Amino acid sequence: MNTISDSIKYIGVDDLDIDLFESQYVVPEGMSYNSYLIDDEKIAVMDTADRRKGEEWKANLKSVLGDRQPDYLVVHHMEPDHSALIAWMMETYPGVQLVCSAQAVKMLSNFFEGVDFTGRVLTVKEGDTLALGKHELRFIGAAMIHWPEVIMTYDATDKVLFSADGFGKFGALVNDDPNDWACEARRYYFNICGKYGSQVQSVLKKTAALDIQTICPLHGPILKGEALAEAVRLYDIWSKYEPESEGILIAYASIHGGTAAAAERLGEILREKGAKKVVVSDLSREDMAEVIEDAFRYPKVVVAASSYDAGVFPVMHDFLYHLQIKNYQKRQFGIIENGSWAPTAGKVMRTMIEAMKDCEIIEPMVTIRSRMKSTDVPLLEQLADALLA
């Protein structure tokens, strides 16, 4: 892919060597660092790329520019996977002017020590425009999606929204499945932007009045047509913290297998009782980001954990902590605890859940003593009935 329109070119790069995005998210299909160039009377480069792929990005830029000089470098987001080559741009092209938000200006010295930006920065805010010739760029404030300096840009000529990290997706473009945008976009959204639903809603309202035919994000595929409409529909659901699909997630943290057996048995009971979708996840072994994604996807979650050091097994604490910091809300929880002599997991999990907005705990809480017994099954049945009510 190298052409968005007659005058908008793709100059981004794929990273197939990266193992962890932001040093925490597994990306087996790699990652794309998207960047674009608008070729008009004045030339605008839309973001740079990660230093990991700097030489490839420079080659892509030069293959489009040739011997010409760019006039503007628009910086939508200061995170290093998009801004690492700003200093190189300023040095290589002495006439280029940096275009960014006031918050981004404050961050420049954080990342680029000793670089003199004096007289070379154009600060823009909500509603400001920049004429390139046939193209006029309109800037949209998008603070906290997912950093405070973020802006988006709308080009009315080609009806393109440059959406920064919004509408992004894990995975390199060479590995992209055009028929399954949502899976990795969902995992990306909830783990990267999930906390900031109100800010996403604000941007969706701002852009609703625009005629947008193409969305160009900083990660993942360019969106058009039905794919664009579906992405906007899902972003509206996700940013309202509404469940996307009917289903129940059972997330368990088991030390010696007893809690795992109870969680699996509850899953079987729910299916036997007609549950449409039940997902059972082992927090010790599965990708935490995937389980976070499922927690946001479904309306009901069961947490099952062993007691540990007078608290809860750490991986469950980590899971619930992740939900808390991502502003998790509007869900129902069931609780299963396990303890051989002094069960404490249920109390800790209940306290963490009660700290989340509009989250309801469904009774009964089930307590297992080391191993599930036949006498425990009726309580699991009761919990299943309550979850399906």
Secondary structure, 3 states (H helix, E strand, C coil): CCECCCCEEECCEEECCCCEECCCEECCCCEEECCEEECCCCCEEECCCCHHHHHHHHHHHHHHHCCCCCCEEECCCCCHHHHCCHHHHHHHCCCCEEEECHHHHHHHHHHCCCCCCCCCEEECCCCCEEECCCCEEEEEECCCCCCCCCEEEEECCCCEEECCCCCCCCECHHHCCCCCHHHHHHHHHHHHHHHHHHHHHHHHHHHHCCCCCEEECCCCCCEEHHHHHHHHHHHHHHHCCCCCCCCEEEEEECCCCHHHHHHHHHHHHHHHCCCCCEEEEECCCCCHHHHHHHHHHCCEEEEEEEEECCEECHHHHHHHHHHHHCCCECCEEEEEEECCCCCCHHHHHHHHHHCCECCEECCCCEEECCCCCHHHHHHHHHHHHHHHC
